[in-house]
Amino acid sequence: MAELRKRGMVSAVICSSPFMKLGSTQARTFGVPDLPLVEIPHPLGGLAMDNVKQRADIVVARLVPLIKEHFK
């Protein structure tokens, strides 16, 4: 993801809550401190499909503005 971001491509990382700090640290380590991290509640595994779809809807709602911002 870092290489895509460095090349100017729209990119973000989707992280569950416990991994947000790690995601931020890794983004800085790989030279893309501005890499957007989209947080979802933890855990994702073991959820009913309806719950997964609800979380996906939330993520899409957060990703669309990031994509739109890139093309302004």
Secondary structure by P-SEA (a helix, b strand, c coil): caaaaaaccbbbbbbcccaaaaaaaaaaaacccccbbbbbccccccccaaaaaaaaaaaaaaaaaaaaaaac
